[in-house]
Each structure stands twice: as C-alpha cells, then as structure tokens.
Amino acid sequence: MISPKFFIDTLAEYGVDFFTGVPDSLLKNVCAYITDHIEPHHNIIAANEGGAIALAAGYHLATKKIGCVYMQNSGQGNAINPLASLTDCEVYHIPLLLLIGWRGRPGIHDEPQHVKQGKITTGLLNIMGINYEVLNKDEAIASKQIRKALNSIQETGNVFALVVEKDTFDAYTLQNSVLDTFPMTREEAIKAVAQSIEPEAVVVSTTGMISRELFEYRANNSQSHERDFLTVGSMGHASQIALGIALQKNDRRIYCFDGDGATLMHMGGLAIIGSMKPDNLIHIVFNNGAHDSVGGQPTVGMQINIPDIAKACGYKTTFRVSTIDELNNVLSSIKCLHGPIMLEVLVRKGNRKDLGRPTTTPIENKMALMQYLNK
Ligand SMILES: Cc1ncc(C[n+]2csc(CCOP(=O)(O)OP(=O)(O)O)c2C)c(N)n1
C-alpha cells in the first residue's frame, strides 16, 4: 500500500502544494492526511467537485502552479462541465492533477449507486481526452506513475488523472477533527424526527449514513419503507426531489432529511424551494459540520447560518436546535405550521459501527414509494 505521506511528499517534489476537492471513502486516509498536514488555505474542501476544479484553475492563474483535485468518481459528473469548458486544452488549457476514488470498479462488489459510475469512470476520462493511470498499490510502481503524471502535466499543460482503487492508501486517522460537543447523535435525532412525523408523511433522505439510519429505524420498528425515498446517490439533490414531490402532492407533508455537506453541495436548491414556497415541505438539515459518511472531513456547516440562509431564500419559518427537548418542542409545533420550513439540527459526528445498509434495491424503493404516493 502507499503511505499518504509518501504520496503528498512526492507531489511536493513537483511543487504541488494546493489541494481541493470533496472527500471520498476510498481516499479517506490521504484526505485525512492532507487535512492534518496542509494549511487550510492550501486545502479547500469545496462545495462540490466542479467548484474544486474551478478553485484549482484559479490557483493556477494566480501562481502558475499545478493544483490537485480529489474526488469520488460519483463527483465526475459535477466536474465534467468545468473540465470540458474551463481547463480543457481547447478552451483555457489549465493544468491540474485529478485524484479519483474508484467506487464500483467492475468485478468488485459495491452498493447499487456505485455500480454504474464504476463502469463508466475510465470511459468518461477517455471521452474527455484525459490521460490517466490506475494507481498501483506497490509504492515503487506508484512512485513512477505519479512522476509520469506530473511530468506529463508539466510538459503538455493537460489535466492528468490518478484513479484510486479500494485499499490503495495506508491507514491514517484524522487528528484535526471538528469540535463536536453536541448532546445528540445524528441517529438519535433521526429517530426523534421519524417518531414524530405524521404517519402518512413522505421522507426524502440524502446520501450516506442518513438514509442508512432512517432505513434501520424503520426496520427496527417493523415499519415499511414505502414512505421513504432513500437518495443513495445524487448527493445534494434530495431537497429538489422532495420539492418535485411536494409541488404535486400537496395533500401530504414531505420531509427532506439532508446533511450539511449535501446542502452545501447544491445550495442553490434552497432558493428554488424558497421561491416555489411549497407549504407542505419541511427541510431538516442534520448538521455535524462534516462529511461524516466518508471519513469526517470538515465542511463549513458550522461556520454558516443555515436557518438564516433559508430565511433569506424565502422559507417561511426556520429553527435551529441542538438538544432532544428543543427538537421535540419544534417537532410538535411545526405540525400546525405551513412550509417551507427549515429545521437545522446540530448533532455530533459518528455512527454506529454495526449500522446496516438498505436491503431493498433502488428500483424496489422507487416502485414502493410511487405506489404509496398514488394510493
Ligand atoms: C457527487 C458526490 N460527491 C461525493 C460523494 C461521496 N459522499 C457520499 S456521502 C458524503 C458526505 C455527506 O456529508 P453530509 O451531507 O454532511 O452528511 P453526513 O455524512 O455528515 O451525515 C460524500 C462526500 C458522493 N456520493 N457524491
């Protein structure tokens, strides 16, 4: 395996000292090493992968240096527009190094949302004209590949990608973790909300642990999953799925269970919710200030005021809570309020180690929800 230190030190030999991206579970160890060892102005955890490409482009414009953009392959879609219309050699021709975690690599078992993206990961690079290497797990071979990538970027000015499989980097545990002294865990908060909402309400939950915790709550309480849409992929889009349902089904309350990382990723969605004003939509952001599902790297979730942003976007009522009593009080008071409502719940990072995964397929999930919505 490759030591994260070795990887970062090798990049440093080529003057690569600027990092930006969205963290990934396969890149967890190297992302954690970067978070701990690179000063914050040189490691920007971006709102989304497209933003990261643009940040690295700006860095190059200002310094002539090569930035490194890390992402899960799920983020390729977000990155393609700026890769094709900003950094590409037929447009501004801006060099950078991509580090892409390869979830769903064909032949390796992975969750359904990663299977399609895994199949098209290298094909997308090919069609974009981006040269790549699948990083070898042997440090000596990897060293040659990293040098090949950086020599190529320096000589041609073109983007080059290093594609990273599972278990490529040695273990490294994040030291500079966000301070979280909040009394509730995300799972406790999800349980409290799921217990309190109207029995016929629909929940659209976001990517990662939030959907997994909701699924387990239903399973442990012998409840069916038909009211929940678990957005296992498409990070950042759960609120717009909820909006799409809410506008058509105004006889039901629609809840969106969101994360701070996901909310930030496509924050423009808040403005659309605020302008459409669905009175049956309740948007709940479980804010732990981190991309908890992929290793706990920080977001700016604790530095911004999500209820104020929602209010400014046109949400009718907004709340922020951090204790179970505050949460229960708000949950009972919102029953007679009109939406759109934003409820931010401040929670601690972390999840149960034995947390399961949805056992229904995405298609089964969709069919059950559609049947339920049209009953
Ligand atoms: C476009 C995209 N980029 C990155 C990922 C990888 N990913 C999955 S969950 C997650 C973190 C989500 O963070 P947040 O919304 O704050 O929820 P938390 O995990 O903290 O509960 C990330 C980065 C992804 N699935 N899709």
The ligand as an SDF file (V2000), in Angstrom:
LIG
                    3D

 26 27  0  0  0  0  0  0  0  0999 V2000
  -21.2640   13.9770   -6.0470 C   0  0  0  0  0  0  0  0  0  0  0  0
  -20.7560   13.1810   -4.8960 C   0  0  0  0  0  0  0  0  0  0  0  0
  -19.6150   13.5580   -4.3160 N   0  0  0  0  0  0  0  0  0  0  0  0
  -19.1320   12.8630   -3.2620 C   0  0  0  0  0  0  0  0  0  0  0  0
  -19.7990   11.7660   -2.7860 C   0  0  0  0  0  0  0  0  0  0  0  0
  -19.2440   10.9370   -1.6320 C   0  0  0  0  0  0  0  0  0  0  0  0
  -20.0490   11.1630   -0.4100 N   0  0  0  0  0  0  0  0  0  0  0  0
  -21.0300   10.3280   -0.0170 C   0  0  0  0  0  0  0  0  0  0  0  0
  -21.7540   10.7880    1.4030 S   0  0  0  0  0  0  0  0  0  0  0  0
  -20.7150   12.1300    1.5410 C   0  0  0  0  0  0  0  0  0  0  0  0
  -20.7520   13.0420    2.7300 C   0  0  0  0  0  0  0  0  0  0  0  0
  -22.0890   13.5840    3.0460 C   0  0  0  0  0  0  0  0  0  0  0  0
  -21.9440   14.5510    4.0590 O   0  0  0  0  0  0  0  0  0  0  0  0
  -23.2120   15.1980    4.7340 P   0  0  0  0  0  0  0  0  0  0  0  0
  -24.2390   15.5290    3.7250 O   0  0  0  0  0  0  0  0  0  0  0  0
  -22.7530   16.3020    5.6140 O   0  0  0  0  0  0  0  0  0  0  0  0
  -23.8150   14.0100    5.5910 O   0  0  0  0  0  0  0  0  0  0  0  0
  -23.1020   13.1770    6.7840 P   0  0  0  0  0  0  0  0  0  0  0  0
  -22.3710   12.0810    6.1160 O   0  0  0  0  0  0  0  0  0  0  0  0
  -22.2150   14.0980    7.5380 O   0  0  0  0  0  0  0  0  0  0  0  0
  -24.2570   12.7050    7.6020 O   0  0  0  0  0  0  0  0  0  0  0  0
  -19.8380   12.2070    0.4470 C   0  0  0  0  0  0  0  0  0  0  0  0
  -18.8260   13.2620    0.2510 C   0  0  0  0  0  0  0  0  0  0  0  0
  -20.9960   11.4070   -3.4330 C   0  0  0  0  0  0  0  0  0  0  0  0
  -21.7250   10.3600   -3.0620 N   0  0  0  0  0  0  0  0  0  0  0  0
  -21.4390   12.1250   -4.4820 N   0  0  0  0  0  0  0  0  0  0  0  0
  1  2  1  0
  2  3  1  0
  2 26  2  0
  3  4  2  0
  4  5  1  0
  5  6  1  0
  5 24  2  0
  6  7  1  0
  7  8  2  0
  7 22  1  0
  8  9  1  0
  9 10  1  0
 10 11  1  0
 10 22  2  0
 11 12  1  0
 12 13  1  0
 13 14  1  0
 14 15  2  0
 14 16  1  0
 14 17  1  0
 17 18  1  0
 18 19  2  0
 18 20  1  0
 18 21  1  0
 22 23  1  0
 24 25  1  0
 24 26  1  0
M  CHG  1   7   1
M  END
$$$$
